[in-house]
Amino acid sequence: MQQKELGLDITNLAASDLQLQHWIGAFERNPPVMIEGNRYSEHLRTHKLHTYILTAIYDLLILGTNQAQILDWKTHNQPISAAILHSTWQTRLYLYILAATTDYLPEQLSMSYWFANTGTTVAIAYNRQDRNETYQELTQILSEISESEASNYFRQLPQGSEKCNKCEFKYRCERSHFLNLGAISTFPEVVI
């Protein structure tokens, strides 16, 4: 999608894989609703909160005259509900960082998830209450990290627990020999 957004010819790349052909075709037939504005693919933004640097890399960021939109591509087999997406750290952090690094009001920001396997979009609105709740929770988490040793704070979940089994990072703990992205049906709850 980044190459397509940059205007590069993706014909040969698409022809190399049937799944990729399907996803590109789905995007061309049923793209997400996108605002008008300056478009930035694989756009990195950072924001300093207290003594920590928060980073987001947006698949596509569109900065319009009176609004901004984040688009994120997902290859899940089924779309994830708006309620679940609204509460994930990806949504919360991406929108928080965008609000903190631009002059847009929170109500002028949105995030859309486009699900390649179904060609559907789930849009998430943002508001001042979302921004304030994320700020408060981030402040609390960062304070807890500062007050404890990082090695104690970033602990492994109990092996075999439900949270461990659903954690998308378990392969980094050598608790799984491979990462099966197709098997992830929802965003895992990760203890940070």
ZAMI-801253 format. One record per atom (N, C-alpha, C): y, z, x negated; residue number from 1; atom name. Coordinates in steps of 0.2 Angstrom, whole numbers. Atoms other than C-alpha are relative to their C-alpha. Layout:
SITE | Y | Z | X | NUM | CA $
...
END
This chain:
SITE | -6 | 0 | -4 | 1 | N $
SITE | 0 | 0 | 0 | 1 | CA $
SITE | 6 | 0 | -4 | 1 | C $
SITE | -6 | 0 | 5 | 2 | N $
SITE | 12 | 3 | -15 | 2 | CA $
SITE | 1 | -7 | -2 | 2 | C $
SITE | -1 | 7 | 2 | 3 | N $
SITE | 9 | -14 | -21 | 3 | CA $
SITE | 2 | -5 | 5 | 3 | C $
SITE | -2 | 4 | -6 | 4 | N $
SITE | 11 | -22 | -4 | 4 | CA $
SITE | 8 | 2 | 1 | 4 | C $
SITE | -6 | -2 | -1 | 5 | N $
SITE | 27 | -12 | -2 | 5 | CA $
SITE | 5 | -2 | -5 | 5 | C $
SITE | -4 | 3 | 5 | 6 | N $
SITE | 34 | -18 | -19 | 6 | CA $
SITE | 0 | -7 | 0 | 6 | C $
SITE | 0 | 7 | -1 | 7 | N $
SITE | 31 | -36 | -13 | 7 | CA $
SITE | -5 | -4 | -5 | 7 | C $
SITE | 5 | 3 | 4 | 8 | N $
SITE | 17 | -39 | -25 | 8 | CA $
SITE | -6 | -4 | 4 | 8 | C $
SITE | 6 | 4 | -4 | 9 | N $
SITE | 3 | -52 | -20 | 9 | CA $
SITE | -6 | 4 | -1 | 9 | C $
SITE | 6 | -4 | 0 | 10 | N $
SITE | -12 | -42 | -15 | 10 | CA $
SITE | -6 | -3 | 3 | 10 | C $
SITE | 6 | 4 | -3 | 11 | N $
SITE | -23 | -56 | -9 | 11 | CA $
SITE | -6 | 1 | -4 | 11 | C $
SITE | 6 | -1 | 4 | 12 | N $
SITE | -35 | -55 | -24 | 12 | CA $
SITE | -3 | 7 | 1 | 12 | C $
SITE | 2 | -7 | 0 | 13 | N $
SITE | -36 | -36 | -23 | 13 | CA $
SITE | -3 | 1 | 7 | 13 | C $
SITE | 3 | -1 | -7 | 14 | N $
SITE | -39 | -36 | -4 | 14 | CA $
SITE | -7 | -4 | 0 | 14 | C $
SITE | 6 | 4 | -1 | 15 | N $
SITE | -53 | -50 | -6 | 15 | CA $
SITE | -5 | 4 | -4 | 15 | C $
SITE | 5 | -3 | 4 | 16 | N $
SITE | -62 | -39 | -19 | 16 | CA $
SITE | -4 | 6 | 4 | 16 | C $
SITE | 3 | -6 | -3 | 17 | N $
SITE | -67 | -25 | -6 | 17 | CA $
SITE | 1 | -1 | 8 | 17 | C $
SITE | 0 | 1 | -8 | 18 | N $
SITE | -72 | -27 | 13 | 18 | CA $
SITE | 4 | 6 | 3 | 18 | C $
SITE | -4 | -6 | -3 | 19 | N $
SITE | -65 | -9 | 17 | 19 | CA $
SITE | 7 | -1 | -1 | 19 | C $
SITE | -7 | 1 | 2 | 20 | N $
SITE | -49 | -13 | 8 | 20 | CA $
SITE | 3 | -5 | 5 | 20 | C $
SITE | -2 | 5 | -4 | 21 | N $
SITE | -48 | -29 | 18 | 21 | CA $
SITE | 1 | 3 | 7 | 21 | C $
SITE | 0 | -3 | -6 | 22 | N $
SITE | -51 | -19 | 34 | 22 | CA $
SITE | 7 | 4 | 1 | 22 | C $
SITE | -6 | -4 | 0 | 23 | N $
SITE | -37 | -7 | 30 | 23 | CA $
SITE | 7 | -4 | 0 | 23 | C $
SITE | -6 | 4 | 1 | 24 | N $
SITE | -24 | -20 | 25 | 24 | CA $
SITE | 1 | -4 | 7 | 24 | C $
SITE | -1 | 4 | -6 | 25 | N $
SITE | -28 | -30 | 41 | 25 | CA $
SITE | 2 | 5 | 5 | 25 | C $
SITE | -2 | -5 | -5 | 26 | N $
SITE | -26 | -14 | 52 | 26 | CA $
SITE | 7 | 2 | -1 | 26 | C $
SITE | -7 | -1 | 1 | 27 | N $
SITE | -9 | -11 | 44 | 27 | CA $
SITE | 4 | -5 | 2 | 27 | C $
SITE | -4 | 5 | -2 | 28 | N $
SITE | -3 | -28 | 47 | 28 | CA $
SITE | 0 | -1 | 7 | 28 | C $
SITE | 0 | 0 | -7 | 29 | N $
SITE | -9 | -28 | 65 | 29 | CA $
SITE | 3 | 5 | 4 | 29 | C $
SITE | -2 | -6 | -3 | 30 | N $
SITE | -4 | -11 | 69 | 30 | CA $
SITE | 4 | 5 | -5 | 30 | C $
SITE | -4 | -4 | 5 | 31 | N $
SITE | 9 | -4 | 57 | 31 | CA $
SITE | 3 | 6 | 3 | 31 | C $
SITE | -4 | -5 | -3 | 32 | N $
SITE | 17 | 13 | 60 | 32 | CA $
SITE | 7 | -2 | 1 | 32 | C $
SITE | -7 | 1 | -1 | 33 | N $
SITE | 34 | 13 | 67 | 33 | CA $
SITE | 4 | 3 | -5 | 33 | C $
SITE | -4 | -2 | 6 | 34 | N $
SITE | 46 | 14 | 53 | 34 | CA $
SITE | 8 | -1 | 1 | 34 | C $
SITE | -7 | 0 | -1 | 35 | N $
SITE | 65 | 17 | 53 | 35 | CA $
SITE | 3 | -5 | -5 | 35 | C $
SITE | -3 | 5 | 5 | 36 | N $
SITE | 77 | 5 | 44 | 36 | CA $
SITE | 3 | 4 | -5 | 36 | C $
SITE | -3 | -3 | 6 | 37 | N $
SITE | 83 | 10 | 27 | 37 | CA $
SITE | -2 | -2 | -6 | 37 | C $
SITE | 3 | 2 | 7 | 38 | N $
SITE | 80 | 10 | 9 | 38 | CA $
SITE | -7 | 3 | -1 | 38 | C $
SITE | 7 | -2 | 0 | 39 | N $
SITE | 62 | 11 | 5 | 39 | CA $
SITE | -2 | 2 | -7 | 39 | C $
SITE | 2 | -2 | 7 | 40 | N $
SITE | 54 | 20 | -10 | 40 | CA $
SITE | -8 | 2 | 1 | 40 | C $
SITE | 7 | -2 | 0 | 41 | N $
SITE | 35 | 20 | -13 | 41 | CA $
SITE | -2 | 4 | -6 | 41 | C $
SITE | 2 | -5 | 5 | 42 | N $
SITE | 26 | 33 | -23 | 42 | CA $
SITE | 6 | 4 | -3 | 42 | C $
SITE | -7 | -3 | 2 | 43 | N $
SITE | 43 | 42 | -23 | 43 | CA $
SITE | -1 | 8 | -2 | 43 | C $
SITE | 1 | -7 | 2 | 44 | N $
SITE | 43 | 59 | -33 | 44 | CA $
SITE | 7 | 4 | 1 | 44 | C $
SITE | -6 | -5 | -1 | 45 | N $
SITE | 55 | 73 | -28 | 45 | CA $
SITE | -2 | 7 | -2 | 45 | C $
SITE | 1 | -7 | 2 | 46 | N $
SITE | 57 | 90 | -35 | 46 | CA $
SITE | 5 | 5 | 2 | 46 | C $
SITE | -5 | -5 | -3 | 47 | N $
SITE | 66 | 106 | -29 | 47 | CA $
SITE | -2 | 6 | -3 | 47 | C $
SITE | 1 | -6 | 3 | 48 | N $
SITE | 68 | 122 | -38 | 48 | CA $
SITE | 1 | 5 | 5 | 48 | C $
SITE | -1 | -5 | -5 | 49 | N $
SITE | 65 | 137 | -27 | 49 | CA $
SITE | -1 | 6 | -4 | 49 | C $
SITE | 1 | -6 | 4 | 50 | N $
SITE | 68 | 154 | -36 | 50 | CA $
SITE | -1 | -3 | -7 | 50 | C $
SITE | 1 | 2 | 7 | 51 | N $
SITE | 60 | 151 | -53 | 51 | CA $
SITE | -5 | -5 | 0 | 51 | C $
SITE | 6 | 5 | -1 | 52 | N $
SITE | 47 | 138 | -47 | 52 | CA $
SITE | 3 | -7 | 1 | 52 | C $
SITE | -2 | 7 | -1 | 53 | N $
SITE | 48 | 119 | -47 | 53 | CA $
SITE | -5 | -2 | 5 | 53 | C $
SITE | 4 | 3 | -5 | 54 | N $
SITE | 41 | 112 | -31 | 54 | CA $
SITE | 0 | -8 | 0 | 54 | C $
SITE | 0 | 8 | 1 | 55 | N $
SITE | 35 | 93 | -32 | 55 | CA $
SITE | -3 | -3 | 6 | 55 | C $
SITE | 3 | 5 | -6 | 56 | N $
SITE | 31 | 80 | -18 | 56 | CA $
SITE | 0 | -7 | -3 | 56 | C $
SITE | 1 | 8 | 1 | 57 | N $
SITE | 25 | 62 | -21 | 57 | CA $
SITE | -1 | -3 | 6 | 57 | C $
SITE | 1 | 4 | -7 | 58 | N $
SITE | 28 | 52 | -5 | 58 | CA $
SITE | -3 | -7 | -1 | 58 | C $
SITE | 2 | 7 | 0 | 59 | N $
SITE | 18 | 37 | -2 | 59 | CA $
SITE | 5 | -5 | 2 | 59 | C $
SITE | -6 | 5 | -1 | 60 | N $
SITE | 33 | 29 | 6 | 60 | CA $
SITE | 5 | 5 | 3 | 60 | C $
SITE | -6 | -4 | -3 | 61 | N $
SITE | 50 | 37 | 9 | 61 | CA $
SITE | 5 | -5 | 2 | 61 | C $
SITE | -5 | 5 | -3 | 62 | N $
SITE | 63 | 28 | 20 | 62 | CA $
SITE | 6 | 4 | 1 | 62 | C $
SITE | -6 | -3 | -1 | 63 | N $
SITE | 81 | 34 | 19 | 63 | CA $
SITE | 5 | -4 | 4 | 63 | C $
SITE | -4 | 3 | -5 | 64 | N $
SITE | 91 | 28 | 34 | 64 | CA $
SITE | 7 | 3 | 0 | 64 | C $
SITE | -7 | -2 | -1 | 65 | N $
SITE | 109 | 30 | 39 | 65 | CA $
SITE | 0 | 7 | 3 | 65 | C $
SITE | 0 | -7 | -3 | 66 | N $
SITE | 106 | 45 | 50 | 66 | CA $
SITE | -7 | 3 | 1 | 66 | C $
SITE | 6 | -3 | 0 | 67 | N $
SITE | 88 | 49 | 47 | 67 | CA $
SITE | -4 | -2 | -6 | 67 | C $
SITE | 5 | 2 | 5 | 68 | N $
SITE | 74 | 49 | 35 | 68 | CA $
SITE | -7 | 1 | 2 | 68 | C $
SITE | 7 | 0 | -3 | 69 | N $
SITE | 55 | 46 | 37 | 69 | CA $
SITE | -4 | 0 | -7 | 69 | C $
SITE | 6 | 0 | 5 | 70 | N $
SITE | 40 | 50 | 26 | 70 | CA $
SITE | -6 | -3 | 3 | 70 | C $
SITE | 6 | 2 | -3 | 71 | N $
SITE | 25 | 40 | 28 | 71 | CA $
SITE | -6 | 1 | -5 | 71 | C $
SITE | 6 | -2 | 5 | 72 | N $
SITE | 8 | 45 | 21 | 72 | CA $
SITE | -6 | -4 | 3 | 72 | C $
SITE | 6 | 4 | -2 | 73 | N $
SITE | -8 | 34 | 22 | 73 | CA $
SITE | -6 | 5 | -1 | 73 | C $
SITE | 6 | -4 | 0 | 74 | N $
SITE | -24 | 43 | 26 | 74 | CA $
SITE | -6 | -5 | 1 | 74 | C $
SITE | 6 | 4 | -2 | 75 | N $
SITE | -42 | 36 | 26 | 75 | CA $
SITE | -6 | 4 | 3 | 75 | C $
SITE | 4 | -4 | -4 | 76 | N $
SITE | -50 | 49 | 37 | 76 | CA $
SITE | -4 | -5 | 5 | 76 | C $
SITE | 3 | 4 | -5 | 77 | N $
SITE | -63 | 42 | 49 | 77 | CA $
SITE | 3 | 0 | 7 | 77 | C $
SITE | -4 | -1 | -7 | 78 | N $
SITE | -53 | 49 | 64 | 78 | CA $
SITE | 7 | 3 | -2 | 78 | C $
SITE | -6 | -3 | 1 | 79 | N $
SITE | -35 | 54 | 65 | 79 | CA $
SITE | 0 | 7 | 1 | 79 | C $
SITE | 0 | -7 | 0 | 80 | N $
SITE | -31 | 72 | 63 | 80 | CA $
SITE | 6 | 2 | 6 | 80 | C $
SITE | -5 | -1 | -5 | 81 | N $
SITE | -21 | 80 | 78 | 81 | CA $
SITE | 7 | 2 | -3 | 81 | C $
SITE | -7 | -1 | 2 | 82 | N $
SITE | -2 | 82 | 77 | 82 | CA $
SITE | 0 | 8 | -1 | 82 | C $
SITE | -1 | -7 | 1 | 83 | N $
SITE | -4 | 101 | 79 | 83 | CA $
SITE | -3 | 2 | -7 | 83 | C $
SITE | 3 | -1 | 7 | 84 | N $
SITE | -16 | 102 | 63 | 84 | CA $
SITE | 5 | -2 | -5 | 84 | C $
SITE | -4 | 3 | 5 | 85 | N $
SITE | -5 | 90 | 53 | 85 | CA $
SITE | 7 | 4 | 0 | 85 | C $
SITE | -6 | -4 | 0 | 86 | N $
SITE | 11 | 100 | 58 | 86 | CA $
SITE | -1 | 6 | -4 | 86 | C $
SITE | 0 | -6 | 3 | 87 | N $
SITE | 4 | 116 | 51 | 87 | CA $
SITE | -3 | -1 | -8 | 87 | C $
SITE | 2 | 0 | 7 | 88 | N $
SITE | -3 | 109 | 34 | 88 | CA $
SITE | 5 | 1 | -5 | 88 | C $
SITE | -5 | -1 | 5 | 89 | N $
SITE | 5 | 113 | 18 | 89 | CA $
SITE | 3 | -7 | -2 | 89 | C $
SITE | -3 | 7 | 2 | 90 | N $
SITE | 7 | 94 | 14 | 90 | CA $
SITE | 6 | -2 | 4 | 90 | C $
SITE | -6 | 2 | -5 | 91 | N $
SITE | 18 | 91 | 30 | 91 | CA $
SITE | 5 | 5 | -2 | 91 | C $
SITE | -5 | -5 | 0 | 92 | N $
SITE | 27 | 108 | 28 | 92 | CA $
SITE | 4 | -1 | -7 | 92 | C $
SITE | -3 | 0 | 7 | 93 | N $
SITE | 31 | 106 | 9 | 93 | CA $
SITE | 4 | -7 | -1 | 93 | C $
SITE | -3 | 7 | 0 | 94 | N $
SITE | 35 | 87 | 10 | 94 | CA $
SITE | 7 | 0 | 4 | 94 | C $
SITE | -7 | 0 | -4 | 95 | N $
SITE | 48 | 89 | 24 | 95 | CA $
SITE | 5 | 6 | -3 | 95 | C $
SITE | -5 | -5 | 3 | 96 | N $
SITE | 55 | 105 | 16 | 96 | CA $
SITE | 3 | -2 | -6 | 96 | C $
SITE | -3 | 3 | 6 | 97 | N $
SITE | 58 | 97 | -1 | 97 | CA $
SITE | 5 | -5 | 2 | 97 | C $
SITE | -5 | 5 | -2 | 98 | N $
SITE | 66 | 82 | 8 | 98 | CA $
SITE | 6 | 3 | 3 | 98 | C $
SITE | -6 | -3 | -3 | 99 | N $
SITE | 77 | 93 | 18 | 99 | CA $
SITE | 4 | 4 | -6 | 99 | C $
SITE | -4 | -3 | 5 | 100 | N $
SITE | 82 | 103 | 2 | 100 | CA $
SITE | 3 | -4 | -5 | 100 | C $
SITE | -2 | 4 | 5 | 101 | N $
SITE | 85 | 88 | -8 | 101 | CA $
SITE | 5 | -6 | 2 | 101 | C $
SITE | -5 | 5 | -3 | 102 | N $
SITE | 96 | 77 | 4 | 102 | CA $
SITE | 5 | 4 | 4 | 102 | C $
SITE | -5 | -2 | -4 | 103 | N $
SITE | 110 | 79 | 15 | 103 | CA $
SITE | -2 | 0 | 8 | 103 | C $
SITE | 2 | 0 | -7 | 104 | N $
SITE | 100 | 76 | 31 | 104 | CA $
SITE | -1 | 6 | 3 | 104 | C $
SITE | 1 | -6 | -3 | 105 | N $
SITE | 99 | 89 | 44 | 105 | CA $
SITE | -8 | 0 | 1 | 105 | C $
SITE | 7 | 0 | -1 | 106 | N $
SITE | 81 | 95 | 47 | 106 | CA $
SITE | -2 | -4 | 6 | 106 | C $
SITE | 2 | 4 | -6 | 107 | N $
SITE | 81 | 87 | 64 | 107 | CA $
SITE | 1 | -8 | -1 | 107 | C $
SITE | -1 | 7 | 2 | 108 | N $
SITE | 85 | 70 | 56 | 108 | CA $
SITE | -6 | -2 | -4 | 108 | C $
SITE | 6 | 1 | 5 | 109 | N $
SITE | 68 | 71 | 46 | 109 | CA $
SITE | -6 | -1 | 4 | 109 | C $
SITE | 6 | 0 | -3 | 110 | N $
SITE | 51 | 66 | 51 | 110 | CA $
SITE | -5 | -3 | -5 | 110 | C $
SITE | 5 | 3 | 4 | 111 | N $
SITE | 34 | 62 | 44 | 111 | CA $
SITE | -5 | -3 | 4 | 111 | C $
SITE | 5 | 3 | -4 | 112 | N $
SITE | 21 | 50 | 50 | 112 | CA $
SITE | -6 | -1 | -5 | 112 | C $
SITE | 6 | 1 | 3 | 113 | N $
SITE | 3 | 49 | 45 | 113 | CA $
SITE | -3 | -6 | 3 | 113 | C $
SITE | 3 | 6 | -2 | 114 | N $
SITE | -5 | 32 | 46 | 114 | CA $
SITE | -7 | 0 | -2 | 114 | C $
SITE | 7 | 0 | 1 | 115 | N $
SITE | -24 | 32 | 48 | 115 | CA $
SITE | -3 | -7 | -1 | 115 | C $
SITE | 2 | 6 | 1 | 116 | N $
SITE | -31 | 17 | 40 | 116 | CA $
SITE | -6 | -3 | 4 | 116 | C $
SITE | 6 | 2 | -3 | 117 | N $
SITE | -48 | 17 | 48 | 117 | CA $
SITE | 0 | -1 | 7 | 117 | C $
SITE | -1 | 1 | -8 | 118 | N $
SITE | -41 | 18 | 66 | 118 | CA $
SITE | 6 | -4 | 1 | 118 | C $
SITE | -7 | 3 | -1 | 119 | N $
SITE | -24 | 10 | 63 | 119 | CA $
SITE | 4 | 3 | 5 | 119 | C $
SITE | -4 | -4 | -4 | 120 | N $
SITE | -16 | 24 | 72 | 120 | CA $
SITE | 5 | 4 | -4 | 120 | C $
SITE | -5 | -4 | 3 | 121 | N $
SITE | -1 | 34 | 68 | 121 | CA $
SITE | 1 | 7 | 4 | 121 | C $
SITE | -2 | -7 | -3 | 122 | N $
SITE | 3 | 53 | 71 | 122 | CA $
SITE | 6 | 2 | -3 | 122 | C $
SITE | -7 | -2 | 2 | 123 | N $
SITE | 21 | 57 | 70 | 123 | CA $
SITE | 2 | 7 | 0 | 123 | C $
SITE | -2 | -7 | 0 | 124 | N $
SITE | 28 | 74 | 66 | 124 | CA $
SITE | 7 | 1 | -1 | 124 | C $
SITE | -8 | -1 | 0 | 125 | N $
SITE | 46 | 79 | 70 | 125 | CA $
SITE | 1 | 7 | -4 | 125 | C $
SITE | -2 | -5 | 4 | 126 | N $
SITE | 55 | 92 | 60 | 126 | CA $
SITE | 6 | 4 | 3 | 126 | C $
SITE | -6 | -3 | -2 | 127 | N $
SITE | 68 | 105 | 64 | 127 | CA $
SITE | 2 | 6 | -4 | 127 | C $
SITE | -3 | -6 | 4 | 128 | N $
SITE | 78 | 120 | 57 | 128 | CA $
SITE | -5 | 6 | 0 | 128 | C $
SITE | 5 | -6 | 0 | 129 | N $
SITE | 65 | 133 | 63 | 129 | CA $
SITE | -6 | -2 | -5 | 129 | C $
SITE | 6 | 2 | 5 | 130 | N $
SITE | 51 | 123 | 53 | 130 | CA $
SITE | 2 | 2 | -7 | 130 | C $
SITE | -2 | -1 | 7 | 131 | N $
SITE | 62 | 123 | 38 | 131 | CA $
SITE | 1 | 7 | -2 | 131 | C $
SITE | -1 | -7 | 2 | 132 | N $
SITE | 66 | 142 | 39 | 132 | CA $
SITE | -6 | 3 | -1 | 132 | C $
SITE | 7 | -3 | 1 | 133 | N $
SITE | 48 | 147 | 42 | 133 | CA $
SITE | -3 | -2 | -7 | 133 | C $
SITE | 3 | 2 | 6 | 134 | N $
SITE | 42 | 137 | 27 | 134 | CA $
SITE | 4 | 3 | -6 | 134 | C $
SITE | -4 | -4 | 6 | 135 | N $
SITE | 56 | 144 | 16 | 135 | CA $
SITE | -2 | 7 | 0 | 135 | C $
SITE | 2 | -7 | 0 | 136 | N $
SITE | 51 | 162 | 21 | 136 | CA $
SITE | -7 | 0 | -3 | 136 | C $
SITE | 7 | -1 | 3 | 137 | N $
SITE | 33 | 159 | 18 | 137 | CA $
SITE | -1 | -2 | -7 | 137 | C $
SITE | 0 | 2 | 8 | 138 | N $
SITE | 36 | 150 | 1 | 138 | CA $
SITE | 3 | 5 | -4 | 138 | C $
SITE | -3 | -6 | 4 | 139 | N $
SITE | 47 | 164 | -4 | 139 | CA $
SITE | -5 | 6 | -1 | 139 | C $
SITE | 5 | -6 | 1 | 140 | N $
SITE | 34 | 177 | 0 | 140 | CA $
SITE | -6 | -2 | -5 | 140 | C $
SITE | 6 | 2 | 5 | 141 | N $
SITE | 20 | 167 | -9 | 141 | CA $
SITE | 2 | 0 | -7 | 141 | C $
SITE | -3 | 0 | 7 | 142 | N $
SITE | 31 | 164 | -24 | 142 | CA $
SITE | 1 | 7 | -3 | 142 | C $
SITE | -2 | -6 | 2 | 143 | N $
SITE | 36 | 182 | -24 | 143 | CA $
SITE | -7 | 4 | -2 | 143 | C $
SITE | 7 | -3 | 1 | 144 | N $
SITE | 17 | 188 | -23 | 144 | CA $
SITE | -2 | -3 | -7 | 144 | C $
SITE | 3 | 3 | 7 | 145 | N $
SITE | 13 | 176 | -38 | 145 | CA $
SITE | 4 | 3 | -5 | 145 | C $
SITE | -4 | -3 | 5 | 146 | N $
SITE | 27 | 183 | -48 | 146 | CA $
SITE | -2 | 7 | -1 | 146 | C $
SITE | 1 | -7 | 1 | 147 | N $
SITE | 22 | 201 | -45 | 147 | CA $
SITE | -7 | 1 | -2 | 147 | C $
SITE | 6 | -1 | 2 | 148 | N $
SITE | 4 | 198 | -49 | 148 | CA $
SITE | -2 | -5 | -6 | 148 | C $
SITE | 2 | 5 | 6 | 149 | N $
SITE | -5 | 190 | -64 | 149 | CA $
SITE | -3 | -6 | 4 | 149 | C $
SITE | 2 | 6 | -3 | 150 | N $
SITE | -8 | 172 | -60 | 150 | CA $
SITE | -7 | -1 | 1 | 150 | C $
SITE | 7 | 1 | 0 | 151 | N $
SITE | -26 | 173 | -64 | 151 | CA $
SITE | -3 | 4 | 6 | 151 | C $
SITE | 2 | -4 | -6 | 152 | N $
SITE | -28 | 186 | -50 | 152 | CA $
SITE | 2 | -3 | 6 | 152 | C $
SITE | -2 | 4 | -6 | 153 | N $
SITE | -18 | 176 | -38 | 153 | CA $
SITE | -4 | -6 | 2 | 153 | C $
SITE | 3 | 6 | -1 | 154 | N $
SITE | -26 | 160 | -40 | 154 | CA $
SITE | -8 | 1 | -1 | 154 | C $
SITE | 7 | -2 | 0 | 155 | N $
SITE | -44 | 166 | -37 | 155 | CA $
SITE | -4 | -5 | 3 | 155 | C $
SITE | 5 | 5 | -4 | 156 | N $
SITE | -59 | 156 | -32 | 156 | CA $
SITE | -2 | 4 | 6 | 156 | C $
SITE | 2 | -3 | -6 | 157 | N $
SITE | -65 | 159 | -15 | 157 | CA $
SITE | -8 | 1 | -1 | 157 | C $
SITE | 7 | -2 | 1 | 158 | N $
SITE | -82 | 167 | -13 | 158 | CA $
SITE | -5 | -6 | 1 | 158 | C $
SITE | 4 | 6 | 0 | 159 | N $
SITE | -95 | 153 | -17 | 159 | CA $
SITE | -5 | 1 | 6 | 159 | C $
SITE | 5 | 0 | -6 | 160 | N $
SITE | -105 | 148 | -1 | 160 | CA $
SITE | 4 | 2 | 6 | 160 | C $
SITE | -4 | -2 | -6 | 161 | N $
SITE | -91 | 155 | 10 | 161 | CA $
SITE | 2 | -7 | 4 | 161 | C $
SITE | -2 | 6 | -4 | 162 | N $
SITE | -85 | 143 | 24 | 162 | CA $
SITE | 6 | -3 | -3 | 162 | C $
SITE | -6 | 2 | 3 | 163 | N $
SITE | -68 | 142 | 16 | 163 | CA $
SITE | -1 | -4 | -7 | 163 | C $
SITE | 2 | 4 | 6 | 164 | N $
SITE | -76 | 137 | -1 | 164 | CA $
SITE | -3 | -6 | 2 | 164 | C $
SITE | 3 | 6 | -2 | 165 | N $
SITE | -87 | 124 | 7 | 165 | CA $
SITE | 5 | -5 | 3 | 165 | C $
SITE | -5 | 5 | -2 | 166 | N $
SITE | -72 | 116 | 15 | 166 | CA $
SITE | 6 | -2 | -5 | 166 | C $
SITE | -5 | 1 | 5 | 167 | N $
SITE | -61 | 117 | 0 | 167 | CA $
SITE | 0 | -7 | -3 | 167 | C $
SITE | 0 | 7 | 3 | 168 | N $
SITE | -56 | 100 | -6 | 168 | CA $
SITE | 0 | 0 | -8 | 168 | C $
SITE | -1 | -1 | 7 | 169 | N $
SITE | -54 | 107 | -24 | 169 | CA $
SITE | -7 | 3 | -3 | 169 | C $
SITE | 6 | -3 | 2 | 170 | N $
SITE | -72 | 114 | -25 | 170 | CA $
SITE | -3 | -4 | -6 | 170 | C $
SITE | 3 | 4 | 5 | 171 | N $
SITE | -77 | 100 | -37 | 171 | CA $
SITE | 4 | 2 | -7 | 171 | C $
SITE | -3 | -2 | 6 | 172 | N $
SITE | -64 | 107 | -50 | 172 | CA $
SITE | -3 | 7 | -2 | 172 | C $
SITE | 3 | -7 | 2 | 173 | N $
SITE | -73 | 124 | -49 | 173 | CA $
SITE | -7 | -1 | -2 | 173 | C $
SITE | 7 | 1 | 2 | 174 | N $
SITE | -89 | 115 | -53 | 174 | CA $
SITE | -5 | 2 | 5 | 174 | C $
SITE | 4 | -2 | -5 | 175 | N $
SITE | -96 | 120 | -36 | 175 | CA $
SITE | -3 | -6 | 4 | 175 | C $
SITE | 3 | 6 | -3 | 176 | N $
SITE | -99 | 102 | -31 | 176 | CA $
SITE | 0 | -5 | -5 | 176 | C $
SITE | 0 | 5 | 6 | 177 | N $
SITE | -104 | 87 | -42 | 177 | CA $
SITE | 4 | -6 | 2 | 177 | C $
SITE | -4 | 6 | -1 | 178 | N $
SITE | -94 | 74 | -33 | 178 | CA $
SITE | 5 | 2 | 6 | 178 | C $
SITE | -5 | -1 | -5 | 179 | N $
SITE | -79 | 73 | -21 | 179 | CA $
SITE | -1 | -5 | 5 | 179 | C $
SITE | 2 | 5 | -5 | 180 | N $
SITE | -84 | 65 | -5 | 180 | CA $
SITE | 6 | 0 | 5 | 180 | C $
SITE | -6 | 0 | -4 | 181 | N $
SITE | -67 | 61 | 3 | 181 | CA $
SITE | -2 | -2 | 7 | 181 | C $
SITE | 1 | 3 | -7 | 182 | N $
SITE | -75 | 52 | 18 | 182 | CA $
SITE | -3 | 6 | 4 | 182 | C $
SITE | 3 | -6 | -4 | 183 | N $
SITE | -83 | 69 | 23 | 183 | CA $
SITE | 5 | 5 | 2 | 183 | C $
SITE | -5 | -5 | -2 | 184 | N $
SITE | -67 | 78 | 24 | 184 | CA $
SITE | 3 | -2 | 7 | 184 | C $
SITE | -2 | 2 | -7 | 185 | N $
SITE | -63 | 78 | 43 | 185 | CA $
SITE | 7 | 4 | 2 | 185 | C $
SITE | -7 | -4 | -2 | 186 | N $
SITE | -48 | 91 | 43 | 186 | CA $
SITE | 2 | 2 | -7 | 186 | C $
SITE | -3 | -3 | 6 | 187 | N $
SITE | -37 | 98 | 30 | 187 | CA $
SITE | -3 | 7 | -1 | 187 | C $
SITE | 3 | -7 | 1 | 188 | N $
SITE | -45 | 113 | 22 | 188 | CA $
SITE | 5 | 5 | -1 | 188 | C $
SITE | -4 | -6 | 1 | 189 | N $
SITE | -38 | 130 | 21 | 189 | CA $
SITE | -1 | 2 | -7 | 189 | C $
SITE | 1 | -2 | 7 | 190 | N $
SITE | -35 | 134 | 3 | 190 | CA $
SITE | 4 | 6 | -2 | 190 | C $
SITE | -4 | -6 | 2 | 191 | N $
SITE | -30 | 151 | -4 | 191 | CA $
SITE | 4 | -2 | -6 | 191 | C $
SITE | -4 | 2 | 6 | 192 | N $
SITE | -15 | 148 | -16 | 192 | CA $
SITE | 2 | 6 | -3 | 192 | C $
END
